[in-house]
Amino acid sequence: MALDRERTRAAVDDVARNCLAVRLRRLNRVVSGVYDDALRPLGIKISQMNILVVAEKLGLARPVELCRHLDLDVSTLSRNMERMRAKGWLETVAEKDARTHPCRVTPKGRKLLGEAYPAWQAAQKTAAEILGAEGVVFLKESAPIGPRRAG
């Protein structure tokens, strides 16, 4: 019994000291907070801004494409898109296959992107300072935006 308790304690100590996932999740919350704080006066979050950016790049964006490019699950994307449609930043485009629900950025959404860009730039600078030059390079090389490559 004491041996099991010692093993558990050793495992807990190891995870507490060395878990990369918890540190990455914490760093994600810190960095996302920097962007969200900068964008808050405009009423948009960084997660929504990135959906708008990818949708604008695609022109006509199908949810499956947005999920693939941003590595999002369908329910997260759906919740965000619903709010973004309600705010007039995205619009659904009718197609023959109504199941795909493609969307595009509205003129209001494009205007918002332009207005948000200076705040994003300031947040980007702060985030780069938090991550350091090596962290920025590592992220750009290891986690590019776009569909995942096989392999």
N, C-alpha and C positions, 0 to 999 in steps of 0.2 A: 504494500500500500504506500509506504513512504517512498519507494523507488518510483512509483507512478507519479506521485506528487512532485518529486524532484525532476523527472523527465518533463512533466507538464510545465513546471516553473522554468526549466531551461529552454523549452520551446517558446514559451511566452516571452522570455527575455530576448531570445534570438529575433523573433518577429518584431518586437518593440524596437530593437536597436537597428534592424537591417531591412525592414520591409520597404521595397522600392515603390510598391503600389500606393501605400498610404502617403508616402512623401510626394509622389506624383499627383495624387488626388488633392492633397493640400496645396501644392504649388498651383494646380489648375484653378482652385478656388481663389487663391490670392491674385493670380494674373487676370482671371475673368473679372474679378472685382474691380481691378484697375480700369479695364475697358468699360464695364457697366457703369462705374461711377462717372467716367468721362462722358458717356453717351446718355446718361439719365436725363439731363435737361432737354434732350430731343425726344424722349419717350421711347427709346429703342434699347434693346440689350444687344450685346455682342453676338450672341447666338442668332438673333434675328437678322442682324446686319450681315452676317455671313451667309445666311439663306438668301437674302436679297442680292448679295454680290454674285453668288453662284447662279441664281436664277437669271440675273441680268447677263452674265457671261453666256449662259446656255440659250437665251432668247426665249425659247418655249421650253419650260422646265417641267418634266414629269416627276412626280414624287419619288419614284424608284431611282431616278438619276440624282436627285438632290440627296437622297439617303446615301447613295453610293459615293458621291463626291465628298460629303461631309461626315461620312461614317456615323450616321444617325439611324436610330430605329424608327419605324413608321409611325408609332404613336407619338413620339417626341416631335417629329416633323409635323404631323397632323395638328397637334395642339398649337404649335407655333404658327403654322400657316393659317389656321382659323383666326387667330388673333390679328395676324397681319392683313388678312382679307378684311376683317372688321374695321381696321384702321385705314383701309384704302391703299395699302402699299402693294398688294398683290391682287390679281384678278384671275379667275378661272377662265380658261379658254375652251369653248365647246368644240368637241371633235366627234367623229363618227363613233369611236369607242369611248363611251362615257365613263367606263371603269377607270381610265387612266388619269382623269382629272388634271390635265396639264395646266400650268399657270404661267403668268408672266408679270414682270414688274410694271406697275402703273406709272404714269407721269409723277404722281405724288410720291411714289416709292423712289423714283430716280432723283427727285428733288431732295428727299430725305438723305439719300446716299451722299449727294453733294454737300449738304449741310453738315452731315456727320463726319465727313472726311477729316476736317481739322481736329476734331475731338479724338478721332481714331489715331491720327498721327501723334498727338500728345500722349495718348495711352500707349501707343507702340513704343515710344521713346522710353517711357517709364518701365514698361515690361522688359525692354531690352536691357535696361539698367539692372533690373531684378535678376534676370537670367545670366547676365554677363555675356561677353562676346562668344565664348565657347558654347554656352547654352543656346544662343541664337543660331549659330551655325549647325549645331547638333539637331535642333528642332527642324530647321529648314531642310536638312538632308534626310532625316529619318521619318518625317511626317509631312510629306508634301500634300497639298490640297488636290483632290481629284480622285478618280476611281483607283481603288487598290489594284496593284499589279499582281498577277498570279505568281506563286512561287515563293 
